[in-house]
Amino acid sequence: MENCLMCKGDLEKGNVNHIVDLDNFIIIIKNVPAKVCKQCGEYYLEHKVALEIEKIIDNYRESAAELTSSPPIKISEAFSAKLCKHISYNF
Protein backbone atom coordinates (compact mmCIF):
# COMPACT_ATOMS: atom_id res chain seq x y z
CA MET A 1 0.00 0.00 0.00
CA GLU A 2 1.20 3.49 -0.79
CA ASN A 3 1.75 6.09 1.91
CA CYS A 4 1.11 9.83 2.10
CA LEU A 5 4.17 12.00 1.60
CA MET A 6 2.88 14.50 4.19
CA CYS A 7 1.99 12.30 7.17
CA LYS A 8 2.85 8.73 6.09
CA GLY A 9 -0.81 7.67 6.41
CA ASP A 10 -2.34 5.02 4.14
CA LEU A 11 -3.75 6.07 0.75
CA GLU A 12 -7.03 4.77 -0.64
CA LYS A 13 -8.86 5.33 -3.92
CA GLY A 14 -11.49 8.03 -3.76
CA ASN A 15 -12.86 11.18 -5.40
CA VAL A 16 -12.01 14.77 -4.54
CA ASN A 17 -13.02 18.29 -5.50
CA HIS A 18 -9.93 19.76 -7.16
CA ILE A 19 -9.63 23.55 -6.82
CA VAL A 20 -7.60 25.68 -9.24
CA ASP A 21 -6.98 29.32 -8.33
CA LEU A 22 -6.30 31.35 -11.47
CA ASP A 23 -5.64 35.09 -11.57
CA ASN A 24 -9.23 36.30 -11.82
CA PHE A 25 -11.30 33.27 -10.93
CA ILE A 26 -11.43 29.90 -9.20
CA ILE A 27 -12.29 26.64 -10.94
CA ILE A 28 -13.67 23.71 -8.93
CA ILE A 29 -13.59 20.34 -10.69
CA LYS A 30 -15.77 17.85 -8.83
CA ASN A 31 -15.46 14.07 -8.51
CA VAL A 32 -11.81 13.83 -9.57
CA PRO A 33 -10.41 10.33 -8.99
CA ALA A 34 -7.43 10.41 -6.65
CA LYS A 35 -5.50 8.54 -4.02
CA VAL A 36 -6.61 10.11 -0.73
CA CYS A 37 -4.82 9.88 2.61
CA LYS A 38 -7.02 8.30 5.28
CA GLN A 39 -5.25 10.30 7.98
CA CYS A 40 -4.79 13.88 6.73
CA GLY A 41 -6.90 14.09 3.55
CA GLU A 42 -4.01 15.03 1.25
CA TYR A 43 -4.63 13.66 -2.24
CA TYR A 44 -2.55 12.58 -5.20
CA LEU A 45 -3.58 12.49 -8.85
CA GLU A 46 -2.49 9.95 -11.41
CA HIS A 47 -0.54 11.37 -14.33
CA LYS A 48 -3.34 10.85 -16.88
CA VAL A 49 -5.87 12.55 -14.58
CA ALA A 50 -3.53 15.52 -14.06
CA LEU A 51 -3.17 15.86 -17.85
CA GLU A 52 -6.97 15.85 -18.26
CA ILE A 53 -7.28 18.58 -15.62
CA GLU A 54 -4.69 20.67 -17.47
CA LYS A 55 -6.75 20.30 -20.67
CA ILE A 56 -9.93 21.37 -18.85
CA ILE A 57 -8.18 24.44 -17.42
CA ASP A 58 -6.58 25.39 -20.75
CA ASN A 59 -9.95 25.07 -22.54
CA TYR A 60 -11.68 27.16 -19.92
CA ARG A 61 -8.93 29.78 -19.98
CA GLU A 62 -9.29 30.12 -23.77
CA SER A 63 -13.07 30.47 -23.64
CA ALA A 64 -13.40 32.66 -20.54
CA ALA A 65 -14.76 36.11 -21.13
CA GLU A 66 -13.86 39.14 -19.09
CA LEU A 67 -16.58 39.87 -16.55
CA THR A 68 -17.26 43.21 -14.94
CA SER A 69 -19.95 44.39 -12.58
CA SER A 70 -21.94 47.53 -13.11
CA PRO A 71 -21.88 49.45 -10.87
CA PRO A 72 -18.57 48.22 -9.41
CA ILE A 73 -18.97 46.40 -6.12
CA LYS A 74 -16.94 47.19 -3.05
CA ILE A 75 -14.75 44.37 -1.77
CA SER A 76 -16.31 44.74 1.68
CA GLU A 77 -19.74 44.06 0.17
CA ALA A 78 -18.66 40.95 -1.71
CA PHE A 79 -18.06 37.49 -0.32
CA SER A 80 -15.06 37.25 -2.63
CA ALA A 81 -13.44 39.36 -5.29
CA LYS A 82 -12.98 36.25 -7.43
CA LEU A 83 -15.33 34.45 -9.77
CA CYS A 84 -16.00 30.85 -8.80
CA LYS A 85 -16.76 28.34 -11.55
CA HIS A 86 -17.98 24.80 -10.78
CA ILE A 87 -17.22 22.12 -13.36
CA SER A 88 -18.35 18.51 -13.25
CA TYR A 89 -16.29 16.19 -15.42
CA ASN A 90 -16.42 12.44 -15.85
CA PHE A 91 -12.97 10.85 -15.72
RAPE-V721566 format. One line per field, one symbol per residue. ss: DSSP state (~ for helix, > for strand, _ for the rest). burial: # if it has 9 or more other C-alpha atoms within 8 Angstrom, else .. A space follows every 50 residues. Layout:
# RAPE-V721566
ss = ???
burial = ???
This chain:
# RAPE-V721566
ss = __>______>>>>>>>>>>>>___>>>>>>>>>>>>>_____>>__~~~~ ~~~~~~~~~~~~~___________~~~_____>>>>>>___
burial = ..##....###...###.......##############....#.#...## ......#..................................
